[in-house]
């Protein structure tokens, strides 16, 4: 393998890109991977998160190959699933779906599963699955109404975005905050570094820019 491999992020999510940028990583290519996210019959939340991360990575790898830049590359993909027990909550597309999610989450604990897949230049697949436990406060009717009006919930797993207004609902979080946002930074950095990607390459520049 000659030279540093290019990194492909299999996502159009500005949140995942911002998280990578936070630890000094700038992917060379963004290749959105739109896949069918419907759970299989009886599929558990954790299994779904990892399966979809795999599927997104493979889809992006194929698209990159067709586009002609799939040679010396690594493909990084992630998927986040919110669940109450075995029940998988949808990525809310309507206000009714978001309202159903908020009523279910209000005053109780739930789990967020984030699967990460890295396809190496040799074609090997590496995986991480991160589980985070979260408890919401009991939401008043006024709080639910105001949050629904914000439209922040749109296309968010479980009908909320922890990095936004919904952060005010979180009473307790055990696990990875960045995983709930969309990409577990510790595990992602470990995966990349384990395959020889220079995770720390831009850190010196980061510190000089911040005046440290």
N, C-alpha and C positions, 0 to 999 in steps of 0.2 A: 504494500500500500504506500503510494507516494504522497507525501504532504499531509497536511491536516484535512480530515474529511469535512465536507460541508454539512451543516446541520439543517434539516428540514423540519419545520414545526407543522404538524398535520392539524392545523386549526386556523380558523379565521377569528378566534376569540381575542379581543384586545386585552382581556384580563390575563390570559395565559402568556401572551407576548410580554405584557408589562411585568409579570412575575419573573420570567426569564431575564428580562433586562435588569431587574432589581439585583440579581446576582451576577451581573456583568456579562450575560450571554446574549448575543445577537444572532439569531438564526440567519443563514444565508438565503433561505427560501421559506415562504409561507405557502403551504399547499392545503387548503381546506378540504376536509374529507367528510362529505355528507353521506351518512349511512342510515339504514333503517334501525331505529333505536327501540323498536318494539320488543319487550321481553318475551323470551320463549316460554312455553307453557311450564309452569312450576319453577321457573328460573329464580334463584335466590339473588338478592341485591348485589352481593359481593361478586358473584359469578358474572352478572350482567355488566358491572363496571369494567371488569377485566376483559371480557369478551369484546365489548365495544371499543376499548382502547386498542386491542389487537386489530380489530376490523378497520379502525381508522388509520392505524399505522400501515397496514397492508394496502389499503385503498390509496393513501398518499404516495406510497412507494411505487405503485403501479402508475399513477398519474405523473410522477416525476420521471419515471422511465420513458413513458410515452412522449413527454415534453423534451426529453433529451438531456436531462441533468440528473439522472438517477445512478451515476457511476460511483464515485468515491464519496458516498453520503451516509449520514446517520439520519434515521427518521424517528422523531419523538411525537408520541400521541398520548392523550389522556382523556378519560371520561369520568364524570361525577354522577353518582346516583344517591338520592336521598330516600331513606326508608324509615318507616315506623314498624318495628318488628319485621315480618316478611313482606309487608306491603310496600311496593315501590311507588313513590310519588312521581307524578308526571313533570315534564318541563312545561310549566304553565303557558298556554297559548291564549287562553281566554280568561276574563275576569272571574268567571264562575269556577274554573279550575283553580285559579289562585286562591279564591275565597275558600274552597274546599280544603286546600292544603293548609291554609292558615288556621282554620277551625280545628283541623286534626293535630297540628303542631302546638297549638296554644296550651301552655301550662304543662307540657310533658316533654319527655326526652325522645330524641330520635338519633339516627346514625347516618353519617355521610361516608360513602365509600368512593374513593378515587383510585382508579386503575391507571397505571402508567406503563406504556410499552415503548421500548427502544429497539429499533432494527439496526443492527451494526452493518458496516460496509461489507462484511462477509455474508450477510443475510441471516445471522443468528438473531433470535428474539430474546430480549431481557425484560423482566417484569417486576413491578412493585405494586402492591395493593395496600392502601392506607385507609384505616378506619378511624373516624373521628366521632366522638359522642358529644351531642349538644343538647342543652335544655333551654327551652323558651319560657319566658314569663307568661302568665295568663294574660292574654290580649283582650282588651275591652272592645266593645263594638265600635267605638270611636276610633281606636287605633287601627283596627282592621279596615275600616272605611277609608281612613286617611292613607293607609299604605296602598290599598287597592287603587286609589285615585292617583298615586304617584306613578303607576305603571312600571315601577322598578322590577316588578316580579316577572315581567314578560320574558319568556324563553329561559327562565331560570329553573333549575332542578328544585323541586319542592316549593316552587312559587316564591322564593325570596333570594336576596343577594346579601350575604353577610358583610360584604365590604361596603355596603351602602347603608341606607336608613335602617334596614332590618338588624344591623349590628346592635341597635338599642333593645332588641328583643331577647338577646342572648344572656341568660343568667349564668350559664356554665359551659365551658368547652374543654374537653379532654382529648388531646390529639394534635392534629396539624391544622392551624388556621389557614395556611396557604393552600392546603389540599381542598378545603371547603370552598375557597375562592376559585380553584380550578386546577392547581398544579402543586403537589407537595415538593417544596424546594429542596429540602434535605435529601429526600430519596432520589429526586431527579438529578441533583448534583452528583450523588454517589454512583448512579447508573452511568452517567456520562464519563465521570472520572475513571470508573472501572473499565471502560472501553478505550481509555487513552485520550479522551477529548480534553483539551486544555481549559478546564473550567476556570482556572485562576488567571488566565491570560490577560484579561482586561482589568484585573483588580487594581493594579498599580495606577493605571490611568484614571480609574474611578476615584482613588484616594487623592490624586493630584487635582482632579476637577472639583472635589469637595473641600479642598483647602486643608486636608489633613497633613 
